[in-house]
Amino acid sequence: MDIGFQPAKMIDEAVRAAARGLEGLGEDFDPQVRPADPHFGDFQANGVLPHAKRARANPRALGTALLEALEARGDLPGDRVSFELAGPGFINFRLSPVYLDAWLARFGSEAAFREAAGALRGGQRVVVDFSSPNTAKEMHVGHIRSTVIGEAVSRILDFCGAAVTRDNHLGDWGTQFGMIIWAIKREKFDLDAPGADPVAELERLYKLGNAAYKESAENAGAIRAELVKLQRGDEENLRIWRRISEVSLEAFQKLYDLLGVRFDEVLGESYYRDKVDAVWRELEAEGIAEESEGALVVFHPEHPRFKKQPFIIRKADGASNYATTDLATVADRVKRLAPDEILYIVDARQSDHFEQLFLTVAKWFGKTGRKLPRLRHLSFGTVLGEDGRPIKTKEGGSVKLKDLLREATVRARGVVDEKAPDLPEDERAAIAECVGIGAVQYADLAQNRSSDYVFSWERVLSLEGNTAPYLLYAVARIHSIFRKAGESPADAFAAASPLETERELALARKLIGLPAVLEQTLADYRPHVLCGYLYELAGEFSGFYNAEKVIVDDTAVRARRLRLCARTLAVLETGLHLLGLRTLERM
């Protein structure tokens, strides 16, 4: 029997094959193979019960016939997989020590996992739209969720074989630029020498322009004139606008580098400004859009709320908006990239916007014959302070992302200096940055993305519980085992004896759960599923290591336990890298 990367898939295929020739089951039978409660086995097929209910058949009788067919075919040899009928028709499967050992021997590194996982999403093309800050404004704590969730989802998709395009859809066009350009000219601000904190200066200038706009009709008129000049291609205003974008992107990139985030495309709203007229014309021509109170809108009469709540795609003054550029963006991505799926990682407050957008795109593409990709809004909740309210500075303003990451590194450095004062200065600094930044990333990813969560420094940097420091320490601890043993985790450990003890088998079973966890994570794009698995794996390893001595005189026992250590290290490091975290060999 082939040792495939996905034991659940192997069982599923064997059960389907056995069902094909059976009366009452046949080709349309879905075994519904899922990870099982460890008390009952490694996997459970739950499909007999619902199938029997639909067919008005006896589930126990169908389950018995299916087991007999499985035994007769021999696709799951008894020395590799045992199975039994339970309850009214559930089938429990348990992988043997022989199978577990063979799986560990075959899949032993991040490269091997990647090669095997490529079948999970191989051949799919996915655009991931995330982060999306506004130029001329500092990134704040609200951007952390979109940025780290987007990077993790992109990495996992790529690891599982998808062709991923990461797109940073910047807010780089609109009325605010009239205010900023007016303020830059008024203050004679030198964009070629913007100072140590250029985006903070641009944000100050925006606030100045915004206040001036509200202050008097004269100022408002002057600001509108600057915006019109920009929109009409005035060379001076375009030069200022381009420099604003350059300065902003340089500052954003420093944060992205700290977080290990990269993009394939950075196309802001400005890229689509010459594409919106075609969108308006097509939607009107196809009878999808109509005029209402001077604006061009789309109603969805089949929807309980959107039949009266318009999706405004051109404002009454003739200006475009987010809806317009988002429609143009979908059309452009489909034309250039031909994606199977587009994921938008944007906070839950935009749910109505995306629901209306997707409904409009479906009608538009249906009328014009374009291929419609799957459109998904991966919404997320709010980062809360310990008072249960959206996290703010003491002054009541938004917490700047650069300040959050800086404080994380400073706090982590205090812990490193206390725990490892003998390490060289440069190594302590590197560890502090890795732990501090990783702690912020992981604290976000470990939460169900749909939920709000409370940010607590004590919890985020704790060496106990489901935190980055705990998992990074688990990785460093395993590296220290190999230093003590004088071995490398990359060694083959060919002299390993078969798995034997309860703790060895429990750890092996947790390790082979990786493929199912990757599938579950991708099913609804929820990285916290992977986080939970890594935390459980680290706990299982701790139980194994405390119960079983690894560096022993018996060569074969030593080899098999070191192999378990090596495989645990490989899975932990792979999982943390997929989440966007760097790992350490020493803490």
Residue pairs with C-beta under 8 A, 6 or more apart in sequence:
1 10
1 75
1 76
1 77
1 80
2 10
3 99
3 102
3 103
3 106
4 10
4 116
5 107
5 113
5 116
5 117
5 119
5 515
6 119
6 515
6 516
6 519
7 42
7 43
7 95
7 99
7 103
7 512
7 515
8 33
8 34
8 35
8 43
8 515
8 516
8 519
9 515
10 76
11 31
11 33
11 43
11 45
11 76
11 81
11 93
12 31
12 33
12 45
13 75
14 70
14 73
14 75
14 76
15 31
15 33
15 45
15 47
15 66
15 70
15 91
16 29
16 31
17 73
17 75
18 66
18 69
18 70
18 72
18 73
18 75
19 25
19 26
19 29
19 31
19 66
19 69
20 26
20 27
21 69
22 62
22 65
22 66
22 69
24 52
24 55
24 57
24 62
24 65
25 51
25 62
25 65
25 66
29 47
29 51
30 47
30 51
31 45
31 46
31 47
31 91
32 45
32 46
32 47
32 50
33 43
33 44
33 45
33 47
33 93
34 43
34 44
34 46
35 42
35 43
35 44
35 513
35 516
36 42
36 43
36 44
36 92
36 93
37 44
38 506
38 509
40 86
40 92
41 83
41 92
41 93
41 94
42 93
42 94
42 95
42 509
42 512
43 92
43 93
44 90
44 91
44 92
44 93
45 90
45 91
45 93
46 90
48 59
48 62
48 63
48 66
48 89
48 90
48 91
49 59
49 88
49 89
49 90
51 57
51 59
51 62
52 58
52 59
52 62
52 89
53 59
59 88
59 89
60 85
60 88
60 89
62 89
63 85
63 88
63 89
63 90
63 91
64 85
66 91
67 83
67 84
67 85
67 91
70 76
70 83
76 83
76 93
79 96
79 98
80 95
80 96
80 98
80 99
80 102
81 93
81 94
81 95
81 96
81 99
82 93
82 94
82 96
83 91
83 92
83 93
83 94
84 91
84 92
85 91
86 92
95 103
95 509
95 512
97 498
97 499
97 500
97 505
97 508
98 498
100 499
100 505
100 508
100 509
100 512
101 496
101 498
101 499
101 508
101 560
103 508
103 511
103 512
104 508
104 511
104 512
104 563
104 564
104 567
105 496
105 563
106 112
107 113
107 116
107 567
108 563
108 566
108 567
108 570
109 490
109 570
110 570
110 573
110 574
110 577
113 159
113 514
113 570
113 571
113 574
114 159
116 515
117 159
117 160
117 161
117 515
117 518
118 160
118 161
119 161
120 160
120 161
120 515
120 518
120 519
120 522
121 157
121 160
121 161
121 162
121 522
122 160
122 161
122 162
123 161
124 157
124 161
124 162
124 163
124 340
124 341
125 162
125 163
125 165
125 337
125 338
125 339
125 340
125 341
126 157
126 162
126 163
126 164
126 165
126 339
126 340
126 341
126 342
126 343
127 164
127 165
127 167
127 333
127 337
127 339
127 341
127 342
127 343
128 150
128 153
128 154
128 157
128 164
128 165
128 166
128 167
128 343
128 345
129 150
129 167
129 169
129 342
129 343
129 344
129 345
129 346
130 146
130 147
130 149
130 150
130 151
130 153
130 154
130 166
130 167
130 168
130 343
130 344
130 345
131 143
131 146
131 147
131 150
131 168
131 256
131 261
131 263
132 146
132 168
132 169
132 170
132 171
132 346
133 139
133 143
133 170
133 171
133 248
133 252
134 170
134 171
134 172
134 176
135 170
135 171
135 172
135 202
135 244
135 245
135 248
135 249
135 268
136 176
136 177
136 180
136 199
136 202
136 203
136 205
136 206
136 244
136 248
137 199
137 202
137 203
137 206
137 248
138 199
138 200
138 203
138 251
138 400
138 401
138 402
139 252
139 255
139 400
139 401
139 402
140 398
140 399
140 400
140 401
141 383
141 391
141 398
141 399
141 400
141 401
141 404
141 455
142 347
142 382
142 383
142 398
143 401
144 383
144 401
144 404
144 440
144 444
145 347
145 380
145 381
145 383
145 444
145 449
146 345
146 346
146 347
146 380
147 256
147 259
147 261
148 259
148 261
148 441
148 444
148 445
148 580
149 345
149 378
149 380
149 444
149 445
149 449
149 527
150 166
150 261
150 345
151 166
151 259
151 260
151 261
151 262
151 580
152 445
152 527
152 578
152 579
152 580
153 343
153 345
153 378
153 525
153 527
154 164
154 166
155 577
155 578
155 579
155 580
156 518
156 521
156 522
156 527
156 530
156 578
157 164
157 522
158 164
159 518
159 578
160 518
160 522
164 264
165 264
165 265
165 337
165 339
166 262
166 263
166 264
166 265
167 263
167 264
167 265
167 266
167 267
167 333
168 263
168 265
168 266
168 267
169 267
169 268
169 269
169 329
170 245
170 266
170 267
170 268
170 269
171 268
171 269
172 245
172 248
172 268
172 269
172 270
173 268
173 269
173 270
173 273
173 325
174 269
175 227
175 319
176 206
176 209
176 210
177 227
177 230
177 241
177 244
178 209
178 223
178 224
178 225
178 226
178 227
178 228
178 230
179 206
179 209
179 210
179 212
179 213
179 223
180 202
180 205
180 206
180 209
180 244
181 226
181 227
181 230
181 237
181 240
181 241
182 209
182 212
182 219
182 222
182 223
182 226
183 189
183 205
183 206
183 208
183 209
183 212
184 191
184 205
184 240
185 226
186 208
187 205
187 208
189 201
189 205
191 240
191 243
191 244
191 247
192 243
194 201
194 202
194 247
195 201
198 247
198 250
198 251
199 247
199 248
199 251
202 244
202 247
202 248
209 223
212 219
212 223
213 219
213 220
213 223
214 220
226 237
229 236
229 237
230 237
230 238
230 241
245 268
245 270
249 266
254 402
255 401
255 402
255 405
256 262
256 263
258 405
258 433
258 437
259 405
259 437
259 441
259 580
260 580
260 581
260 582
261 580
267 329
269 322
269 325
272 325
272 328
272 329
272 332
273 320
273 325
275 328
275 331
275 332
276 314
276 320
276 324
276 325
276 327
276 328
278 328
279 313
279 324
279 327
279 328
279 331
280 289
280 296
280 313
280 314
280 324
282 364
282 368
283 289
283 296
283 298
283 313
283 327
283 360
283 364
284 290
284 296
286 363
286 364
286 367
286 368
288 298
288 360
288 363
288 364
288 367
289 296
289 297
289 298
289 313
290 296
290 297
290 298
290 299
291 297
292 299
292 310
293 316
294 316
295 310
295 312
295 314
295 315
295 316
296 312
296 313
296 314
297 310
297 311
297 312
297 313
298 310
298 311
298 313
298 356
298 360
298 363
299 306
299 307
299 308
299 310
299 311
300 306
300 307
300 311
300 356
300 359
300 360
301 307
303 359
305 352
306 355
306 356
306 359
309 352
309 356
311 323
311 356
311 357
311 359
311 360
312 321
312 323
313 320
313 321
313 323
313 324
313 327
313 360
314 320
314 321
314 324
315 321
322 353
323 353
323 356
323 357
326 353
326 357
327 357
327 360
327 361
327 364
330 342
330 357
330 361
330 375
331 370
333 339
333 342
334 365
334 370
334 371
334 373
338 371
339 373
340 373
340 374
341 373
341 374
341 375
341 376
342 373
342 374
342 375
342 376
343 376
343 378
343 525
344 354
344 375
344 376
344 377
344 378
345 378
345 380
346 354
346 377
346 378
346 379
346 380
347 379
347 380
347 381
347 382
348 379
348 380
348 381
348 450
350 377
350 379
351 377
351 379
354 375
354 377
355 377
357 375
358 375
358 377
361 372
361 375
362 372
364 370
365 371
365 372
366 372
376 525
378 449
378 525
379 449
379 450
380 449
380 450
381 447
381 449
381 450
381 451
381 452
381 453
382 390
382 452
383 390
383 391
383 444
383 452
383 453
383 455
384 390
384 391
384 452
384 453
384 454
384 455
385 391
385 392
385 454
385 455
386 454
386 455
386 456
388 454
391 399
391 455
392 398
392 399
393 399
404 440
405 436
405 437
405 440
407 457
408 436
408 437
408 439
408 440
408 460
408 461
409 432
409 433
409 436
409 437
410 432
410 436
411 436
411 457
411 461
412 431
412 432
412 433
412 435
412 436
412 439
412 461
412 469
413 428
413 429
413 432
413 436
415 432
415 435
415 461
415 463
415 469
416 423
416 428
416 431
416 432
416 435
416 587
417 428
419 587
420 428
420 431
420 587
423 431
423 586
427 586
431 584
431 586
431 587
434 472
434 581
434 582
434 583
434 584
435 461
435 468
435 469
435 472
435 584
435 587
436 461
437 582
438 468
438 469
438 472
438 576
438 581
438 582
439 460
439 461
439 467
439 468
439 469
440 460
441 468
441 579
441 580
441 581
442 467
442 468
442 471
442 531
442 579
442 581
443 453
443 455
443 459
443 460
443 467
443 468
444 453
445 527
445 528
445 531
445 579
445 580
446 466
446 467
446 528
446 531
446 532
446 535
447 453
447 528
448 526
448 528
449 525
449 526
449 527
449 528
459 465
459 467
460 467
460 468
461 467
461 469
462 469
462 470
463 469
463 470
463 473
464 470
466 531
466 532
466 535
468 581
470 535
470 538
471 534
471 535
471 538
471 572
471 576
472 576
472 581
472 583
472 584
472 587
473 587
474 538
474 541
474 542
474 572
475 569
475 572
475 573
475 576
475 583
475 584
475 585
476 584
476 585
476 586
476 587
478 489
478 541
478 565
478 568
478 569
478 572
479 489
479 569
479 585
479 586
480 586
481 545
481 550
481 551
481 562
481 565
482 488
482 489
482 562
482 565
482 566
484 551
485 550
485 551
485 558
485 562
487 562
489 565
489 566
489 569
489 570
490 566
491 562
491 566
493 559
493 560
493 562
493 563
493 566
494 559
495 555
495 556
495 559
496 556
496 559
496 560
496 563
497 556
497 557
497 559
497 560
498 560
499 505
499 508
499 560
499 564
500 560
501 547
501 548
503 543
503 544
503 547
503 548
504 544
504 548
504 560
504 561
504 564
506 540
506 543
506 544
507 540
507 541
507 543
507 544
507 564
507 568
508 564
510 536
510 537
510 540
511 537
511 564
511 567
511 568
511 571
513 533
514 533
514 571
514 574
514 575
517 529
517 530
517 533
518 530
520 529
521 527
521 529
521 530
527 579
530 575
530 578
530 579
531 579
533 575
534 571
534 572
534 575
534 576
537 568
537 571
537 572
537 575
538 572
541 565
541 568
544 564
545 565
548 561
549 561
550 558
550 561
550 562
550 565
551 558
552 558
552 561
572 583
573 583
576 582
576 583
577 583
